[in-house]
Amino acid sequence: MNLREAEIGKEYLIREISTNDEELDSFLFTLGCYAGEPITVISRKRSGCVVSIKDGRYSIDNALAEAIRI
């Protein structure tokens, strides 16, 4: 299952992130978005969703949400 299919308000553990961009992987790692880390979808919008990772909230687009496997 990917992050686009996640229920709003439910905490999930990230299983893997499958992007083909090393810079994007590195950026996500600095945000705390990596395998084994809990993530929660706060709200969903047409172009993406807002997620909570550690103590931060981030807006991500649908393509990235599909790359995050939970």
N, CA, C and O atoms as a GROMACS GRO file, in nm:
protein
  280
    1MET      N    1   0.085  -0.117   0.000
    1MET     CA    2   0.000   0.000   0.000
    1MET      C    3   0.090   0.124   0.000
    1MET      O    4   0.197   0.124   0.062
    2ASN      N    5   0.046   0.228  -0.069
    2ASN     CA    6   0.124   0.351  -0.068
    2ASN      C    7   0.052   0.458   0.013
    2ASN      O    8  -0.061   0.437   0.059
    3LEU      N    9   0.116   0.572   0.029
    3LEU     CA   10   0.065   0.678   0.115
    3LEU      C   11  -0.065   0.740   0.062
    3LEU      O   12  -0.144   0.792   0.141
    4ARG      N   13  -0.088   0.736  -0.068
    4ARG     CA   14  -0.214   0.789  -0.123
    4ARG      C   15  -0.334   0.708  -0.077
    4ARG      O   16  -0.446   0.760  -0.072
    5GLU      N   17  -0.313   0.583  -0.042
    5GLU     CA   18  -0.422   0.495   0.000
    5GLU      C   19  -0.442   0.495   0.151
    5GLU      O   20  -0.531   0.426   0.201
    6ALA      N   21  -0.360   0.569   0.223
    6ALA     CA   22  -0.364   0.569   0.370
    6ALA      C   23  -0.486   0.642   0.424
    6ALA      O   24  -0.537   0.735   0.362
    7GLU      N   25  -0.533   0.598   0.539
    7GLU     CA   26  -0.644   0.665   0.607
    7GLU      C   27  -0.592   0.792   0.674
    7GLU      O   28  -0.480   0.795   0.725
    8ILE      N   29  -0.674   0.895   0.674
    8ILE     CA   30  -0.638   1.020   0.740
    8ILE      C   31  -0.641   0.998   0.891
    8ILE      O   32  -0.737   0.943   0.946
    9GLY      N   33  -0.535   1.043   0.958
    9GLY     CA   34  -0.527   1.036   1.103
    9GLY      C   35  -0.469   0.907   1.159
    9GLY      O   36  -0.445   0.899   1.280
   10LYS      N   37  -0.446   0.808   1.077
   10LYS     CA   38  -0.390   0.681   1.123
   10LYS      C   39  -0.239   0.679   1.102
   10LYS      O   40  -0.189   0.719   0.996
   11GLU      N   41  -0.165   0.634   1.204
   11GLU     CA   42  -0.019   0.629   1.195
   11GLU      C   43   0.025   0.500   1.126
   11GLU      O   44  -0.026   0.392   1.157
   12TYR      N   45   0.119   0.512   1.034
   12TYR     CA   46   0.175   0.399   0.961
   12TYR      C   47   0.326   0.402   0.973
   12TYR      O   48   0.384   0.506   1.002
   13LEU      N   49   0.389   0.287   0.953
   13LEU     CA   50   0.535   0.281   0.945
   13LEU      C   51   0.575   0.277   0.798
   13LEU      O   52   0.516   0.204   0.718
   14ILE      N   53   0.673   0.356   0.764
   14ILE     CA   54   0.723   0.358   0.626
   14ILE      C   55   0.800   0.229   0.601
   14ILE      O   56   0.893   0.196   0.676
   15ARG      N   57   0.763   0.155   0.498
   15ARG     CA   58   0.834   0.031   0.463
   15ARG      C   59   0.949   0.058   0.368
   15ARG      O   60   1.059   0.004   0.384
   16GLU      N   61   0.922   0.143   0.268
   16GLU     CA   62   1.028   0.179   0.173
   16GLU      C   63   0.988   0.304   0.097
   16GLU      O   64   0.871   0.340   0.089
   17ILE      N   65   1.087   0.368   0.041
   17ILE     CA   66   1.065   0.483  -0.046
   17ILE      C   67   1.132   0.450  -0.179
   17ILE      O   68   1.253   0.429  -0.185
   18SER      N   69   1.052   0.446  -0.284
   18SER     CA   70   1.106   0.404  -0.414
   18SER      C   71   1.101   0.519  -0.514
   18SER      O   72   1.009   0.530  -0.594
   19THR      N   73   1.202   0.605  -0.506
   19THR     CA   74   1.219   0.711  -0.606
   19THR      C   75   1.346   0.680  -0.684
   19THR      O   76   1.431   0.604  -0.637
   20ASN      N   77   1.359   0.736  -0.800
   20ASN     CA   78   1.479   0.717  -0.881
   20ASN      C   79   1.570   0.838  -0.875
   20ASN      O   80   1.654   0.857  -0.962
   21ASP      N   81   1.554   0.919  -0.772
   21ASP     CA   82   1.628   1.044  -0.758
   21ASP      C   83   1.704   1.044  -0.625
   21ASP      O   84   1.642   1.052  -0.519
   22GLU      N   85   1.835   1.036  -0.631
   22GLU     CA   86   1.916   1.033  -0.509
   22GLU      C   87   1.903   1.161  -0.428
   22GLU      O   88   1.902   1.156  -0.305
   23GLU      N   89   1.892   1.276  -0.495
   23GLU     CA   90   1.876   1.402  -0.423
   23GLU      C   91   1.745   1.405  -0.346
   23GLU      O   92   1.740   1.452  -0.232
   24LEU      N   93   1.639   1.356  -0.407
   24LEU     CA   94   1.510   1.350  -0.340
   24LEU      C   95   1.514   1.255  -0.221
   24LEU      O   96   1.461   1.286  -0.115
   25ASP      N   97   1.578   1.140  -0.238
   25ASP     CA   98   1.594   1.045  -0.127
   25ASP      C   99   1.670   1.108  -0.012
   25ASP      O  100   1.633   1.092   0.104
   26SER      N  101   1.775   1.181  -0.044
   26SER     CA  102   1.855   1.248   0.058
   26SER      C  103   1.774   1.355   0.130
   26SER      O  104   1.781   1.368   0.252
   27PHE      N  105   1.696   1.432   0.054
   27PHE     CA  106   1.612   1.536   0.112
   27PHE      C  107   1.508   1.475   0.206
   27PHE      O  108   1.488   1.526   0.316
   28LEU      N  109   1.443   1.368   0.163
   28LEU     CA  110   1.344   1.302   0.247
   28LEU      C  111   1.407   1.248   0.375
   28LEU      O  112   1.346   1.253   0.482
   29PHE      N  113   1.528   1.198   0.364
   29PHE     CA  114   1.599   1.147   0.482
   29PHE      C  115   1.624   1.260   0.582
   29PHE      O  116   1.611   1.238   0.703
   30THR      N  117   1.658   1.378   0.534
   30THR     CA  118   1.681   1.491   0.626
   30THR      C  119   1.553   1.534   0.697
   30THR      O  120   1.557   1.589   0.807
   31LEU      N  121   1.437   1.509   0.633
   31LEU     CA  122   1.309   1.540   0.696
   31LEU      C  123   1.268   1.433   0.798
   31LEU      O  124   1.176   1.455   0.878
   32GLY      N  125   1.336   1.319   0.795
   32GLY     CA  126   1.299   1.208   0.883
   32GLY      C  127   1.210   1.108   0.815
   32GLY      O  128   1.150   1.023   0.881
   33CYS      N  129   1.201   1.115   0.684
   33CYS     CA  130   1.116   1.025   0.606
   33CYS      C  131   1.203   0.913   0.549
   33CYS      O  132   1.263   0.928   0.442
   34TYR      N  133   1.208   0.801   0.622
   34TYR     CA  134   1.286   0.685   0.578
   34TYR      C  135   1.224   0.559   0.635
   34TYR      O  136   1.138   0.567   0.723
   35ALA      N  137   1.266   0.444   0.588
   35ALA     CA  138   1.208   0.316   0.628
   35ALA      C  139   1.215   0.298   0.780
   35ALA      O  140   1.318   0.322   0.843
   36GLY      N  141   1.103   0.254   0.837
   36GLY     CA  142   1.095   0.230   0.980
   36GLY      C  143   1.043   0.347   1.060
   36GLY      O  144   1.016   0.333   1.179
   37GLU      N  145   1.027   0.463   0.997
   37GLU     CA  146   0.981   0.584   1.066
   37GLU      C  147   0.829   0.595   1.057
   37GLU      O  148   0.772   0.568   0.951
   38PRO      N  149   0.761   0.634   1.166
   38PRO     CA  150   0.615   0.652   1.159
   38PRO      C  151   0.577   0.777   1.079
   38PRO      O  152   0.648   0.878   1.081
   39ILE      N  153   0.465   0.766   1.009
   39ILE     CA  154   0.413   0.877   0.928
   39ILE      C  155   0.260   0.877   0.938
   39ILE      O  156   0.198   0.771   0.945
   40THR      N  157   0.201   0.995   0.940
   40THR     CA  158   0.056   1.009   0.950
   40THR      C  159   0.008   1.108   0.844
   40THR      O  160   0.065   1.215   0.828
   41VAL      N  161  -0.098   1.071   0.772
   41VAL     CA  162  -0.160   1.163   0.678
   41VAL      C  163  -0.256   1.252   0.757
   41VAL      O  164  -0.350   1.203   0.820
   42ILE      N  165  -0.231   1.382   0.753
   42ILE     CA  166  -0.312   1.479   0.827
   42ILE      C  167  -0.434   1.522   0.745
   42ILE      O  168  -0.545   1.528   0.797
   43SER      N  169  -0.413   1.551   0.617
   43SER     CA  170  -0.523   1.588   0.529
   43SER      C  171  -0.486   1.554   0.386
   43SER      O  172  -0.370   1.531   0.353
   44ARG      N  173  -0.588   1.552   0.302
   44ARG     CA  174  -0.567   1.518   0.162
   44ARG      C  175  -0.622   1.630   0.075
   44ARG      O  176  -0.729   1.685   0.103
   45LYS      N  177  -0.548   1.664  -0.030
   45LYS     CA  178  -0.589   1.765  -0.125
   45LYS      C  179  -0.588   1.704  -0.265
   45LYS      O  180  -0.542   1.591  -0.283
   46ARG      N  181  -0.637   1.777  -0.362
   46ARG     CA  182  -0.642   1.724  -0.497
   46ARG      C  183  -0.502   1.695  -0.552
   46ARG      O  184  -0.482   1.594  -0.619
   47SER      N  185  -0.407   1.782  -0.523
   47SER     CA  186  -0.272   1.767  -0.579
   47SER      C  187  -0.176   1.690  -0.489
   47SER      O  188  -0.063   1.665  -0.528
   48GLY      N  189  -0.219   1.652  -0.369
   48GLY     CA  190  -0.131   1.579  -0.279
   48GLY      C  191  -0.190   1.565  -0.140
   48GLY      O  192  -0.312   1.559  -0.125
   49CYS      N  193  -0.104   1.558  -0.040
   49CYS     CA  194  -0.151   1.544   0.097
   49CYS      C  195  -0.053   1.610   0.194
   49CYS      O  196   0.062   1.639   0.159
   50VAL      N  197  -0.101   1.633   0.313
   50VAL     CA  198  -0.019   1.688   0.421
   50VAL      C  199   0.009   1.573   0.516
   50VAL      O  200  -0.083   1.504   0.561
   51VAL      N  201   0.138   1.553   0.547
   51VAL     CA  202   0.177   1.442   0.635
   51VAL      C  203   0.251   1.496   0.757
   51VAL      O  204   0.308   1.604   0.755
   52SER      N  205   0.248   1.416   0.861
   52SER     CA  206   0.323   1.447   0.982
   52SER      C  207   0.434   1.343   0.996
   52SER      O  208   0.409   1.223   1.001
   53ILE      N  209   0.556   1.393   1.001
   53ILE     CA  210   0.674   1.309   1.020
   53ILE      C  211   0.752   1.368   1.136
   53ILE      O  212   0.788   1.486   1.133
   54LYS      N  213   0.776   1.287   1.237
   54LYS     CA  214   0.838   1.335   1.360
   54LYS      C  215   0.757   1.452   1.414
   54LYS      O  216   0.638   1.434   1.441
   55ASP      N  217   0.814   1.569   1.431
   55ASP     CA  218   0.740   1.684   1.483
   55ASP      C  219   0.705   1.785   1.376
   55ASP      O  220   0.663   1.896   1.408
   56GLY      N  221   0.720   1.749   1.248
   56GLY     CA  222   0.694   1.843   1.140
   56GLY      C  223   0.577   1.801   1.054
   56GLY      O  224   0.540   1.684   1.049
   57ARG      N  225   0.520   1.898   0.985
   57ARG     CA  226   0.414   1.873   0.888
   57ARG      C  227   0.463   1.918   0.752
   57ARG      O  228   0.521   2.026   0.738
   58TYR      N  229   0.440   1.834   0.652
   58TYR     CA  230   0.491   1.862   0.518
   58TYR      C  231   0.383   1.834   0.415
   58TYR      O  232   0.305   1.740   0.430
   59SER      N  233   0.380   1.913   0.311
   59SER     CA  234   0.290   1.892   0.200
   59SER      C  235   0.367   1.819   0.090
   59SER      O  236   0.473   1.864   0.048
   60ILE      N  237   0.313   1.708   0.045
   60ILE     CA  238   0.379   1.631  -0.061
   60ILE      C  239   0.281   1.610  -0.176
   60ILE      O  240   0.160   1.603  -0.154
   61ASP      N  241   0.334   1.599  -0.296
   61ASP     CA  242   0.246   1.580  -0.411
   61ASP      C  243   0.210   1.433  -0.426
   61ASP      O  244   0.266   1.346  -0.359
   62ASN      N  245   0.116   1.406  -0.515
   62ASN     CA  246   0.066   1.270  -0.532
   62ASN      C  247   0.172   1.173  -0.582
   62ASN      O  248   0.172   1.056  -0.543
   63ALA      N  249   0.261   1.219  -0.669
   63ALA     CA  250   0.366   1.130  -0.721
   63ALA      C  251   0.457   1.082  -0.609
   63ALA      O  252   0.493   0.965  -0.604
   64LEU      N  253   0.494   1.172  -0.519
   64LEU     CA  254   0.578   1.134  -0.406
   64LEU      C  255   0.501   1.046  -0.308
   64LEU      O  256   0.557   0.953  -0.250
   65ALA      N  257   0.374   1.075  -0.289
   65ALA     CA  258   0.291   0.994  -0.199
   65ALA      C  259   0.282   0.850  -0.250
   65ALA      O  260   0.277   0.756  -0.171
   66GLU      N  261   0.280   0.832  -0.380
   66GLU     CA  262   0.277   0.698  -0.437
   66GLU      C  263   0.410   0.626  -0.422
   66GLU      O  264   0.414   0.503  -0.422
   67ALA      N  265   0.519   0.700  -0.411
   67ALA     CA  266   0.653   0.641  -0.396
   67ALA      C  267   0.681   0.596  -0.253
   67ALA      O  268   0.774   0.519  -0.229
   68ILE      N  269   0.602   0.644  -0.156
   68ILE     CA  270   0.622   0.607  -0.017
   68ILE      C  271   0.532   0.489   0.015
   68ILE      O  272   0.410   0.502   0.020
   69ARG      N  273   0.594   0.373   0.037
   69ARG     CA  274   0.521   0.250   0.068
   69ARG      C  275   0.506   0.233   0.216
   69ARG      O  276   0.602   0.250   0.292
   70ILE      N  277   0.385   0.200   0.260
   70ILE     CA  278   0.358   0.182   0.402
   70ILE      C  279   0.305   0.042   0.429
   70ILE      O  280   0.277   0.008   0.544
   0.00000   0.00000   0.00000
